[in-house]
Amino acid sequence: MILGTLALILIAAASLPALVILIYVYVKDRTEREPGRLLLKLFFLGFLAAVFAIIAELIGDVLLKKMTFASEDLEIFIRYMFVVALSEEFFKYILMRKATWKNPNFNCSYDGVVYAVFTSLGFAVLENLFYIINGGFSTALIRAVTAIPGHASFGVFMGVFYSFAKRQKSKGNHTASSIFEILAVALPVLVHGIYDYSTTLGNIWLFIGFIIVLFVVSFILIRRMSVNDRILPGAEMSTDAPDDEIPVVSVPDDGPTSTVGHVIIEPTKPDPNRKYTNYRE
């Protein structure tokens, strides 16, 4: 009984910070909310990405031991940038893309941010649980305000460029789309690598300053992507429109010389065969 309670507490400590961020990102999706089943799938794909990343990091560490470096600092930097950060962000992106790129729900600019953050935080929860089991609640407290929001921030950067890539692909700009896809991996890897490396420099204020800037920029990006959310070119809104959809107004045509005598407002119950478009376009 005690072990079961402890396990639940550990899981809660690992998950609660991520849950708060997930809710924030989700409610910012004001144009069309993503289906819960897809988001849950992405969250658990983050778990799978963590497993793949661990395997890749073990292989990378073996290869690093066979190499010679000019200094220990250079070896540490290369490990964090090209073994840890690259492995983690690459597998997050690949699994997220597999699940969402051709999904009809990916029809708005902000969707990419939602997908990337949910995948990243699924990854972070499993990773955090491993750290908490080994380090206890002091580790949970530290990671709650650093690593969990950190992974969310990496996801924001990934999601912004992932959305840009999808928009360019929708416009037929394949070269631009490919460039943005590369950036959707490269920029999170760069930020993630710098984040990890900064923890080894022994300057706590430098690390705190970096994560504050990282979190502020991430929240600004979330807000701007939310406010400027648009339907992607060629995409359509779901036909599952609410009953309070803005009614269609029709004006009877009594001939070229007549004046409008009355207006007929159709019932607000949506036609299931009708395709809705984004009111912001």
C-alpha positions as CSV (number, residue, x, y, z in Angstrom):
1,M,0.0,0.0,0.0
2,I,2.8,2.4,0.9
3,L,4.7,1.5,-2.2
4,G,1.6,2.1,-4.3
5,T,1.0,5.5,-2.8
6,L,4.6,6.5,-3.3
7,A,4.4,5.4,-6.9
8,L,1.3,7.6,-7.4
9,I,3.0,10.6,-5.7
10,L,6.1,10.1,-7.9
11,I,3.9,10.0,-11.1
12,A,2.1,13.1,-10.0
13,A,5.3,14.9,-9.3
14,A,6.6,14.0,-12.8
15,S,3.3,14.9,-14.6
16,L,1.7,17.9,-12.9
17,P,4.1,20.6,-14.3
18,A,3.6,19.2,-17.8
19,L,-0.2,19.0,-17.3
20,V,-0.3,22.8,-16.5
21,I,1.6,23.7,-19.6
22,L,-0.5,21.3,-21.8
23,I,-3.7,23.0,-20.6
24,Y,-2.3,26.4,-21.3
25,V,-1.2,25.5,-24.8
26,Y,-4.5,23.7,-25.5
27,V,-6.7,26.6,-24.5
28,K,-4.7,29.0,-26.7
29,D,-6.0,27.0,-29.7
30,R,-8.9,29.3,-30.4
31,T,-9.7,28.6,-34.0
32,E,-10.4,24.8,-33.9
33,R,-9.4,22.6,-30.9
34,E,-7.6,19.4,-31.8
35,P,-9.3,16.0,-31.0
36,G,-8.4,14.5,-27.7
37,R,-7.6,11.1,-29.1
38,L,-4.9,12.6,-31.4
39,L,-3.3,14.7,-28.6
40,L,-3.3,11.6,-26.3
41,K,-1.6,9.7,-29.0
42,L,1.1,12.4,-29.4
43,F,1.7,12.5,-25.7
44,F,2.4,8.7,-25.6
45,L,4.5,9.0,-28.8
46,G,6.6,11.3,-26.6
47,F,7.1,8.3,-24.3
48,L,8.3,6.2,-27.3
49,A,10.6,9.0,-28.5
50,A,12.2,8.9,-25.0
51,V,12.9,5.2,-25.4
52,F,14.4,5.6,-28.8
53,A,16.5,8.6,-27.6
54,I,17.9,6.6,-24.7
55,I,19.1,3.8,-27.1
56,A,20.6,6.4,-29.5
57,E,22.4,8.2,-26.6
58,L,23.9,4.9,-25.4
59,I,25.2,4.2,-28.9
60,G,26.5,7.8,-29.2
61,D,28.3,7.6,-25.8
62,V,30.1,4.4,-27.0
63,L,31.2,6.2,-30.2
64,L,32.4,9.2,-28.2
65,K,34.6,7.1,-26.0
66,K,36.5,6.0,-29.1
67,M,37.2,9.5,-30.2
68,T,39.9,12.0,-29.1
69,F,39.0,15.6,-28.3
70,A,41.2,18.7,-27.7
71,S,39.6,19.3,-24.3
72,E,37.0,17.8,-21.9
73,D,34.8,20.9,-22.4
74,L,34.7,20.2,-26.2
75,E,33.7,16.6,-25.6
76,I,31.0,17.6,-23.2
77,F,29.6,20.2,-25.6
78,I,29.6,17.7,-28.5
79,R,27.9,15.1,-26.3
80,Y,25.1,17.4,-25.3
81,M,24.6,18.9,-28.7
82,F,25.0,16.0,-31.1
83,V,24.2,13.0,-28.9
84,V,21.7,14.1,-26.3
85,A,19.9,17.1,-28.0
86,L,19.9,15.7,-31.5
87,S,18.7,12.2,-30.5
88,E,15.9,13.6,-28.4
89,E,14.6,16.3,-30.7
90,F,15.0,14.1,-33.8
91,F,12.8,11.3,-32.5
92,K,10.2,13.7,-31.1
93,Y,10.0,15.3,-34.6
94,I,9.9,12.0,-36.6
95,L,7.1,10.5,-34.5
96,M,5.1,13.7,-34.4
97,R,5.4,14.2,-38.1
98,K,4.4,10.6,-38.8
99,A,1.2,11.0,-36.8
100,T,0.2,14.5,-38.0
101,W,1.6,15.7,-41.3
102,K,-1.1,14.1,-43.4
103,N,-3.8,14.2,-40.7
104,P,-6.8,16.3,-41.8
105,N,-6.9,17.8,-38.4
106,F,-3.6,19.6,-39.2
107,N,-5.5,22.5,-40.9
108,C,-4.5,25.6,-38.9
109,S,-1.2,27.4,-38.2
110,Y,-1.3,27.0,-34.5
111,D,-1.8,23.2,-34.7
112,G,1.9,22.5,-35.2
113,V,2.7,24.2,-31.9
114,V,0.1,22.0,-30.1
115,Y,1.4,18.8,-31.6
116,A,5.0,19.5,-30.9
117,V,4.4,20.6,-27.3
118,F,2.2,17.6,-26.5
119,T,4.9,15.3,-27.9
120,S,7.7,17.0,-26.1
121,L,5.9,17.0,-22.8
122,G,5.1,13.3,-23.1
123,F,8.8,12.8,-23.6
124,A,9.5,15.0,-20.6
125,V,7.1,13.2,-18.2
126,L,8.8,9.8,-18.8
127,E,12.2,11.3,-18.6
128,N,11.3,13.2,-15.4
129,L,9.9,10.0,-13.8
130,F,13.3,8.3,-14.3
131,Y,15.1,11.2,-12.7
132,I,12.7,11.3,-9.8
133,I,13.0,7.6,-9.1
134,N,16.8,8.0,-8.9
135,G,16.9,11.5,-7.3
136,G,13.8,11.9,-5.2
137,F,11.5,14.9,-4.7
138,S,14.4,17.4,-4.6
139,T,15.0,16.4,-8.2
140,A,11.3,16.7,-9.0
141,L,11.2,20.3,-7.6
142,I,14.2,21.4,-9.7
143,R,13.0,19.8,-12.9
144,A,9.5,21.1,-12.4
145,V,10.8,24.6,-13.0
146,T,13.6,23.8,-15.4
147,A,13.5,20.6,-17.5
148,I,9.7,20.3,-17.9
149,P,9.2,23.9,-19.2
150,G,12.5,23.5,-21.0
151,H,11.1,20.6,-23.1
152,A,7.9,22.6,-23.6
153,S,10.0,25.5,-25.0
154,F,11.9,23.2,-27.3
155,G,8.5,22.0,-28.5
156,V,7.3,25.5,-29.1
157,F,10.3,26.3,-31.4
158,M,9.8,23.0,-33.2
159,G,6.0,23.6,-33.6
160,V,6.4,27.1,-35.0
161,F,8.7,25.9,-37.8
162,Y,6.7,22.8,-38.3
163,S,3.6,24.9,-39.0
164,F,5.6,27.1,-41.3
165,A,6.7,24.0,-43.2
166,K,3.1,22.8,-43.5
167,R,1.9,26.2,-44.7
168,Q,4.5,26.4,-47.4
169,K,3.8,22.8,-48.5
170,S,0.1,23.8,-48.7
171,K,1.1,26.6,-51.0
172,G,3.1,24.3,-53.2
173,N,6.5,25.8,-52.1
174,H,8.3,22.5,-51.5
175,T,11.8,23.9,-51.2
176,A,10.7,26.4,-48.5
177,S,8.8,23.6,-46.8
178,S,11.9,21.4,-46.6
179,I,13.9,24.3,-45.2
180,F,11.4,24.9,-42.5
181,E,11.3,21.2,-41.7
182,I,15.1,21.2,-41.2
183,L,14.8,24.3,-39.0
184,A,12.0,22.5,-37.0
185,V,14.7,20.1,-35.9
186,A,17.8,22.2,-36.0
187,L,16.7,25.1,-33.9
188,P,15.3,22.9,-31.0
189,V,18.6,20.9,-31.1
190,L,20.6,24.1,-30.8
191,V,18.6,25.5,-28.0
192,H,18.4,22.2,-26.2
193,G,22.2,21.6,-26.5
194,I,23.0,25.1,-25.2
195,Y,20.5,24.5,-22.3
196,D,22.2,21.3,-21.3
197,Y,25.7,22.6,-21.7
198,S,24.9,25.7,-19.6
199,T,24.3,23.4,-16.6
200,T,27.9,22.4,-16.7
201,L,29.5,25.9,-16.6
202,G,29.2,26.3,-12.9
203,N,27.5,29.7,-13.2
204,I,24.0,29.4,-11.8
205,W,23.0,32.9,-12.7
206,L,24.0,32.4,-16.3
207,F,21.8,29.3,-16.4
208,I,18.9,31.0,-14.7
209,G,19.2,34.0,-17.1
210,F,19.2,31.6,-20.1
211,I,16.1,29.7,-19.0
212,I,14.2,32.9,-18.2
213,V,14.8,34.3,-21.7
214,L,13.9,30.9,-23.2
215,F,10.6,30.7,-21.3
216,V,9.7,34.3,-22.1
217,V,10.4,33.9,-25.8
218,S,8.4,30.7,-25.8
219,F,5.3,32.3,-24.2
220,I,5.6,35.2,-26.7
221,L,5.7,32.7,-29.6
222,I,2.7,30.8,-28.2
223,R,0.7,34.0,-27.9
224,R,1.6,35.3,-31.4
225,M,0.9,32.0,-33.1
226,S,-2.5,31.8,-31.3
227,V,-3.5,35.4,-32.1
228,N,-2.4,35.0,-35.8
229,D,-3.8,31.5,-36.2
230,R,-5.1,30.9,-39.7
231,I,-6.6,28.2,-41.8
232,L,-3.9,26.6,-44.0
233,P,-4.2,27.1,-47.7
234,G,-6.5,24.5,-49.2
235,A,-7.7,23.2,-45.8
236,E,-11.2,23.4,-44.4
237,M,-12.6,23.6,-40.9
238,S,-14.3,20.5,-39.5
239,T,-18.0,20.1,-40.3
240,D,-18.6,19.5,-36.6
241,A,-19.6,23.1,-36.1
242,P,-21.4,24.2,-32.9
243,D,-25.1,24.9,-32.9
244,D,-24.5,28.6,-32.4
245,E,-22.7,29.0,-35.7
246,I,-23.3,32.4,-37.2
247,P,-26.5,32.1,-39.2
248,V,-26.7,32.5,-42.9
249,V,-28.7,35.5,-44.1
250,S,-30.5,35.3,-47.4
251,V,-32.1,38.2,-49.2
252,P,-35.0,37.3,-51.6
253,D,-34.6,38.6,-55.1
254,D,-37.8,40.3,-56.2
255,G,-36.3,41.6,-59.4
256,P,-33.9,44.4,-60.4
257,T,-36.3,47.2,-59.5
258,S,-37.5,46.0,-56.2
259,T,-36.3,47.0,-52.8
260,V,-35.6,44.6,-49.9
261,G,-38.7,44.2,-47.9
262,H,-37.7,41.6,-45.5
263,V,-34.8,39.3,-44.5
264,I,-35.0,35.6,-43.9
265,I,-32.7,34.1,-41.4
266,E,-32.1,30.4,-41.8
267,P,-32.0,28.2,-38.7
268,T,-28.8,28.1,-36.8
269,K,-28.6,24.3,-36.9
270,P,-25.6,23.5,-39.2
271,D,-26.0,21.5,-42.3
272,P,-23.7,18.4,-41.9
273,N,-22.9,18.5,-45.6
274,R,-21.7,22.1,-45.5
275,K,-18.0,22.9,-45.3
276,Y,-17.1,25.7,-42.9
277,T,-14.2,28.0,-43.4
278,N,-12.2,30.0,-40.9
279,Y,-14.0,33.2,-40.0
280,R,-10.6,35.0,-39.7
281,E,-9.6,34.5,-43.3
